Amino acid sequence: MPDAIALADAIRRGETTAEAELEAAISRCESLNPRLNAIVCKLYDEARASLANLPDGPFRGVPFLLKDLLSPLAGAPLSQGCKALRHFRPDHDSELVKRFKSAGLVIFGKTSTPEFGLVGYTEPEAFGPCRNPWNLDRSVGGSSGGSAAAVAAGIVPIAHGGDGGGSIRLPAANCGVFGLKPSRGRLPTGPDYGEVWSGAVVEHALTRSVRDSAALLDWLAAPDAGAPYLIAPPPTSFSEAARTRPRALRVGVILEHPEGRRLHPDCHAAVEATVDLLRELGHQPEPVPLPYDYALMVDSYLQMYYGEVAADLRELAGVLGRPARREDVELATWVLGKLGHRRRAADFAAARRHWNTLARSMGRFHQQYDLLLTPTLAEPPTRIGELQPTAKEKLGLEWLSRLGLVALLDHPIHQQAIRNFARMPFTQIANLTGQPAMSIPLYWSADGLPIGSHFIAPNGDEVTLFQLAGQLESVAPWAGNWPPVHA
């Protein structure tokens, strides 16, 4: 399959048509989705109707999938992975969706996400687990798991994603595609939101090629009315950056787990292979200690997380027109929301202040180093269900919740959150500091699973990330690596 830019060029030259490409994408979806469960809402007729008035944007006629979270598409369901919202249909487009449309992208479906995008695996009770095309028993990660699976399997070359703790980068790593989280404020969040998760969340896309990601960001990146942040425009286009060889970069490298525990050998090997490649290209990678307080980062993130889940339940009540009930959401969501209600405003405010401490730590690091390199995850893709609470744990949580004994859950749930955090400890720092970061698929394990390499740049410096990504793609191309389940 060509990437999105090549496909748009072929349509523009008359070598194919938008109609033909949409029908081909629908055919791929019908063939592959029963095995992957990546697409949870089909919008075939709406997509066909949209072809009559396609804008002449850079991606005119390219089939596209929208993540079923945050960004509403007028008239289409917006379940956010929640069974209580399966029939909720917003009456307007988000600003980001308007820009996707103006780029000429043809939205023909919506992709699976965990409930409210809360976890790093895509197994919502409302739709069932999304499966990894590299191994159907393995997780795609989350929360943009459906989009990553669809791109990896070749249903589409590009799909929407959002990232509040690694939710673009984690599934990109698990599925062997490219995923970039832009800087805070780079993309619009209106008209419904300003800061999403206190500014931790940024939306963009998952792609097979670097140039697709860069060209889409060129089109999308501009403030909208009432934007809470105004970020400086890049010194050059992102597309130009992806074609430009970077200067020799000084790269700090983390090869140890932040908690001092064992890093999976495959993840260690992936970073070592990336370090070797960087040296061959004339860059200067060197081991560094973790440049921020990991325990402070985890605590700050989780305090925000609990509060945001509680806010999600309040927002759900507004949509339903009544208070949210236990049966409306998954057990874990309900319990986390209850814990969020128990947190004090002072705790939330103190945690939010710690984001500034972490940002200053990373700022000092970048006075010496252009980039930070880590594994994207601390282990390869987990098995489906592995990160879920056990049946015994679910039973205990259910009873304590129904008896109103949530206080007894506070410590064990927090400890479980920390344990799950340890499986994916490298991505969240960029969400708290607002920095751009990317996962690049440069390594596959002996059993055929993709392992991502993760780079973080200074705030606002997507240009350096795209320069390096384009260079790495040219010498170690991954787009030809197809999973066992693909078009």
C-alpha positions in Angstrom: 0.0 0.0 0.0 1.3 3.5 -0.8 1.4 6.1 1.9 -1.2 8.8 2.1 0.8 11.4 0.1 1.5 8.9 -2.7 -2.1 7.9 -2.8 -3.3 11.5 -2.9 -0.8 12.2 -5.7 -2.1 9.2 -7.7 -5.6 10.5 -7.3 -4.6 14.0 -8.4 -2.9 12.6 -11.5 -5.9 10.5 -12.4 -4.2 7.2 -12.0 -7.0 6.2 -9.6 -10.0 7.9 -8.1 -11.3 8.8 -4.6 -14.3 6.5 -5.2 -12.1 3.5 -6.1 -9.8 4.1 -3.1 -12.7 4.4 -0.7 -14.3 1.2 -2.0 -10.9 -0.6 -1.7 -10.5 0.6 1.9 -14.0 -0.6 2.7 -13.2 -4.0 1.2 -10.0 -4.2 3.3 -12.0 -3.3 6.4 -14.6 -5.9 5.7 -11.9 -8.5 5.1 -9.6 -7.8 8.1 -11.7 -6.1 10.8 -13.5 -9.3 11.8 -10.1 -10.6 13.0 -8.7 -7.3 14.4 -11.8 -5.6 15.8 -10.1 -2.3 15.2 -13.1 -0.4 13.7 -16.1 -0.1 15.9 -18.3 2.2 13.8 -18.7 2.0 10.0 -19.6 5.2 8.2 -19.5 3.9 4.6 -22.6 5.6 3.3 -21.6 8.9 4.8 -18.1 8.6 3.3 -19.6 7.9 -0.1 -21.8 10.9 0.1 -18.9 13.1 1.1 -17.1 12.4 -2.2 -19.4 14.7 -4.1 -17.8 17.8 -2.5 -14.2 16.9 -1.5 -12.0 19.9 -0.7 -8.8 20.1 -2.7 -6.5 19.6 0.3 -3.2 17.8 0.4 -4.8 14.4 1.2 -7.8 14.7 -1.2 -9.5 11.3 -1.6 -7.4 9.4 1.0 -9.5 7.1 3.2 -9.2 7.9 6.8 -10.4 6.6 10.2 -11.3 8.7 13.2 -10.6 7.6 16.8 -13.8 7.2 18.7 -12.7 9.6 21.4 -12.7 13.4 22.0 -13.2 14.7 18.5 -16.9 14.7 17.5 -18.1 14.1 13.9 -21.5 15.6 13.4 -24.2 12.9 13.3 -21.8 10.0 14.0 -21.7 8.0 17.3 -19.1 9.2 19.8 -19.1 6.3 22.3 -15.6 7.0 23.8 -15.5 3.2 24.4 -18.4 3.5 26.9 -21.5 1.4 26.6 -23.7 4.2 27.9 -22.6 6.4 25.0 -23.0 3.9 22.2 -25.9 5.9 20.7 -24.7 9.4 21.6 -24.4 11.5 18.4 -23.0 15.0 18.6 -24.5 17.6 16.4 -21.2 19.3 15.3 -17.7 18.7 14.2 -14.7 19.5 16.3 -12.2 22.0 14.9 -9.8 19.1 14.3 -12.4 17.1 12.4 -13.1 20.2 10.3 -9.4 20.4 9.4 -9.2 16.6 8.6 -12.1 17.2 6.2 -10.6 20.3 4.7 -7.4 18.3 4.0 -9.5 16.1 1.8 -9.4 13.0 4.0 -12.5 10.7 3.6 -13.7 9.5 7.0 -15.4 6.1 6.6 -15.2 4.7 10.2 -14.2 5.1 13.8 -11.6 3.1 15.7 -11.7 1.4 19.0 -10.4 3.0 22.2 -10.5 1.9 25.8 -13.3 3.5 27.9 -12.6 7.3 27.9 -9.1 6.5 26.7 -8.1 5.7 30.3 -5.7 2.7 29.9 -2.8 1.6 27.8 -4.6 -1.3 26.3 -7.6 -1.4 24.0 -10.1 -3.9 25.4 -13.4 -2.0 26.0 -16.2 -4.0 27.4 -18.5 -2.2 25.0 -16.8 -3.6 21.9 -14.4 -6.3 22.9 -10.6 -6.4 22.6 -8.8 -4.9 19.6 -6.1 -7.4 18.4 -2.6 -6.9 17.2 -2.0 -7.8 13.5 1.5 -9.0 14.4 0.0 -11.6 16.8 -3.8 -11.7 17.4 -3.2 -12.8 21.0 -1.3 -9.6 21.8 -2.4 -6.2 22.8 -2.3 -3.2 20.5 -1.7 -0.9 23.4 -3.9 2.2 24.0 -5.6 4.3 23.8 -5.3 4.8 20.0 -5.2 1.0 19.6 -7.8 0.7 16.9 -6.1 3.3 14.7 -2.7 1.7 15.2 -4.0 -1.8 14.2 -5.8 -0.4 11.1 -2.6 1.4 9.9 -0.4 -1.6 10.6 -2.7 -4.0 8.8 -2.9 -1.7 5.8 -6.6 -0.9 6.0 -5.6 2.8 5.8 -2.2 4.5 5.5 -3.1 7.1 8.2 -5.5 7.3 11.1 -6.4 9.7 13.9 -5.0 9.3 17.4 -4.7 11.2 20.7 -2.1 11.1 23.4 -2.6 11.8 27.1 0.1 9.5 28.5 1.5 7.8 25.5 -1.7 6.9 23.7 -0.3 7.5 20.2 3.2 6.3 20.9 2.4 3.1 22.9 0.1 1.6 20.2 2.6 2.8 17.5 5.3 0.8 19.2 3.1 -2.3 19.7 1.9 -2.3 16.1 5.1 -1.2 14.3 4.0 2.1 12.9 5.2 5.7 13.3 3.5 7.8 16.0 4.3 11.4 17.0 2.8 13.4 19.8 3.0 17.1 19.0 3.8 19.9 21.5 1.1 21.2 23.8 -0.9 23.8 22.0 0.2 22.8 18.5 -3.2 21.4 17.5 -6.7 22.8 18.1 -9.0 21.4 20.9 -12.1 23.4 20.2 -14.9 24.1 20.3 -15.7 21.8 23.2 -12.4 21.8 25.0 -9.5 24.1 25.9 -7.1 22.0 28.0 -7.8 18.3 27.8 -6.5 16.5 31.0 -5.0 19.8 32.2 -3.1 20.1 28.9 -1.7 16.6 28.9 -3.7 15.4 25.9 -2.7 16.3 22.3 -4.3 14.8 19.2 -2.6 13.9 15.9 -2.3 10.7 13.9 -0.6 7.3 13.4 1.1 6.7 10.0 3.2 4.3 8.1 5.5 7.0 6.8 7.2 10.0 8.5 6.3 12.3 5.6 2.5 11.6 6.1 2.7 12.6 9.8 4.7 15.8 8.9 2.4 16.9 6.1 -0.7 16.3 8.2 0.8 18.3 11.0 1.5 21.1 8.6 -2.1 21.2 7.7 -3.6 20.9 11.2 -1.2 23.1 13.2 -2.7 26.5 14.0 -4.6 27.9 17.0 -8.4 28.0 17.0 -10.7 30.5 18.6 -10.2 30.7 22.4 -7.1 28.5 22.3 -5.5 28.4 25.8 -2.0 28.2 24.4 -0.3 30.1 21.6 2.8 28.2 20.4 5.4 29.6 18.1 5.2 28.4 14.5 8.1 26.2 13.4 11.1 27.8 11.6 10.3 25.6 8.5 7.5 23.4 7.5 7.4 19.9 9.1 7.4 18.4 5.6 10.6 20.2 4.8 12.1 19.0 8.1 11.3 15.4 7.2 13.3 15.8 4.0 16.2 17.5 5.7 19.3 15.8 7.2 19.7 16.9 10.9 22.9 18.3 12.3 24.9 16.0 14.5 22.7 15.5 17.5 23.7 14.9 21.1 21.3 12.3 22.4 20.9 11.2 26.0 20.1 7.5 26.3 18.2 5.7 29.0 18.8 2.0 29.1 17.5 1.2 32.6 14.1 1.0 34.0 13.3 4.1 36.1 12.4 2.0 39.1 15.6 0.0 38.9 13.8 -3.2 37.9 14.6 -5.4 35.0 14.0 -3.9 31.5 12.9 -6.5 29.1 15.8 -7.7 27.0 14.0 -7.0 23.7 13.4 -3.4 24.7 17.0 -3.0 25.8 18.2 -4.5 22.5 15.9 -2.2 20.5 17.5 0.9 22.1 21.0 -0.5 21.7 20.3 -1.1 18.0 19.0 2.5 17.7 22.1 3.8 19.5 24.3 1.9 17.0 22.3 3.4 14.1 22.6 6.9 15.5 26.4 6.5 15.8 26.6 5.3 12.2 24.7 8.5 11.1 27.2 10.7 12.9 25.1 11.5 16.0 26.4 11.4 19.6 24.4 9.1 21.8 25.5 8.6 25.4 24.0 7.1 28.5 22.5 9.5 31.0 20.7 9.2 34.3 17.0 9.8 34.2 16.8 13.6 34.1 13.6 14.0 36.3 12.2 12.6 39.5 10.3 9.5 38.4 8.3 9.0 41.6 7.2 12.7 41.5 6.2 12.2 37.9 4.1 9.1 38.6 2.4 10.7 41.6 1.6 13.9 39.7 0.3 12.0 36.8 -1.9 9.7 38.8 -3.4 12.6 40.9 -4.5 14.2 37.7 -5.7 10.9 36.3 -8.0 10.1 39.2 -9.5 13.6 39.1 -10.0 13.5 35.4 -11.9 10.1 35.6 -14.2 11.7 38.3 -14.8 14.6 35.9 -15.5 12.2 33.0 -18.3 10.7 35.1 -19.7 14.1 35.8 -19.6 14.9 32.1 -21.3 11.5 31.3 -24.1 12.5 33.7 -24.6 15.7 31.7 -24.9 13.7 28.4 -27.3 11.1 30.0 -29.4 13.7 31.7 -29.1 11.9 35.1 -26.4 10.9 37.5 -24.0 8.2 36.2 -24.6 4.7 37.6 -22.3 1.8 38.1 -23.9 -0.1 35.2 -23.1 2.7 32.8 -19.4 2.2 32.9 -16.7 -0.4 33.4 -15.9 -1.4 37.0 -12.4 0.1 36.9 -13.7 3.4 35.6 -16.3 3.6 38.3 -13.8 2.8 41.1 -11.2 5.3 39.7 -13.9 7.9 39.6 -14.8 7.3 43.2 -11.2 7.6 44.1 -11.0 10.9 42.2 -14.0 12.2 44.2 -12.0 11.4 47.4 -9.0 13.5 46.4 -8.8 17.0 47.8 -8.5 20.1 45.6 -5.2 20.9 47.4 -3.8 17.5 46.3 -4.8 18.1 42.7 -3.3 21.7 42.7 -0.1 20.5 44.3 0.3 17.7 41.7 -0.3 20.2 38.9 2.4 22.5 40.3 4.8 19.5 40.2 4.4 19.5 36.4 6.4 22.7 36.4 9.1 21.1 38.5 9.3 18.3 35.9 9.3 20.7 33.0 12.2 22.6 34.5 14.2 19.4 35.0 13.7 18.5 31.3 14.6 22.0 30.3 17.9 21.7 32.1 18.5 18.4 30.4 18.0 19.9 27.0 20.5 22.6 27.7 23.1 19.7 27.2 21.2 17.3 24.9 19.1 17.7 21.8 17.0 14.6 22.5 16.2 12.0 25.0 16.1 8.3 23.8 14.3 5.6 25.8 12.4 2.5 25.0 8.7 3.3 24.2 7.6 0.6 26.6 9.4 -1.5 29.2 8.2 -4.8 27.6 6.9 -6.1 24.3 3.2 -6.2 23.6 1.4 -7.9 26.4 -1.2 -10.7 25.9 -4.8 -9.7 25.6 -6.3 -9.5 29.1 -2.9 -9.5 30.9 -3.3 -5.9 32.2 -7.0 -6.4 33.2 -7.9 -7.0 36.9 -8.3 -10.7 37.6 -11.8 -12.2 38.2 -11.1 -12.3 41.9 -9.9 -8.7 42.0 -13.0 -7.6 40.0 -15.3 -9.4 42.5 -13.6 -7.7 45.5 -13.8 -4.3 43.8 -17.4 -4.8 42.9 -18.5 -5.7 46.5 -16.4 -2.9 48.2 -17.8 -0.4 45.7 -21.4 -1.5 46.2 -21.0 -1.4 50.0 -19.6 2.2 49.8 -16.3 1.2 51.2 -14.2 3.0 48.5 -11.8 4.3 51.2 -10.5 0.7 51.5 -9.7 0.6 47.8 -7.5 3.7 47.8 -4.2 2.2 48.6 -4.5 -1.1 46.7 -5.8 0.6 43.6 -3.1 3.2 43.7 -0.5 0.4 44.1 -2.0 -1.4 41.1 -1.9 1.8 39.0 1.8 2.2 39.9 2.5 -1.5 38.8 0.8 -0.9 35.5 2.6 2.4 35.1 5.9 0.4 35.4 5.2 -1.5 32.2 5.0 1.8 30.3 7.1 4.3 32.3 8.7 6.4 29.6 6.0 8.2 27.7 4.0 10.2 30.3 6.7 12.8 31.1 6.2 14.4 27.7 2.5 14.8 28.4 3.1 16.6 31.7 5.8 18.8 30.3 4.1 19.4 27.0 7.1 18.3 24.9 6.9 16.6 21.5 7.8 13.0 21.4 7.7 10.1 18.9 7.9 6.3 18.7 9.8 4.9 15.7 9.6 1.2 14.7 13.2 0.2 14.2 13.4 -3.2 15.8 11.5 -6.5 15.8 12.0 -9.2 18.4 12.9 -12.8 17.6 9.3 -13.8 17.8 8.2 -11.1 15.3 6.9 -8.4 17.6 7.7 -4.7 16.9 9.6 -2.8 19.6 9.5 1.0 19.5 12.3 3.5 20.2 11.1 6.7 21.8 12.5 10.2 21.4 11.6 13.3 23.3 12.6 16.8 22.1 12.5 20.3 23.7 9.2 22.0 23.8 8.1 23.2 20.4 10.8 21.3 18.5 9.0 18.9 16.3 11.3 19.9 13.5 14.3 18.0 15.0 12.1 15.0 15.6 11.0 14.9 12.0 14.5 15.5 10.7 15.8 12.5 12.6 12.8 10.4 11.9 13.2 11.0 8.2 16.8 10.2 8.3 16.2 6.9 10.3 13.4 6.0 7.9 15.7 6.4 4.9 18.4 4.1 6.3 16.2 1.6 8.2 12.8 1.7 6.4 10.0 -0.1 8.1 7.0 0.5 5.8 7.7 -2.7 4.0 7.5 -4.8 7.2 4.0 -6.2 7.1 2.3 -8.2 9.9 0.8 -11.7 9.3 -2.6 -10.1 9.2 -2.6 -7.4 6.5 -4.2 -6.3 3.3 
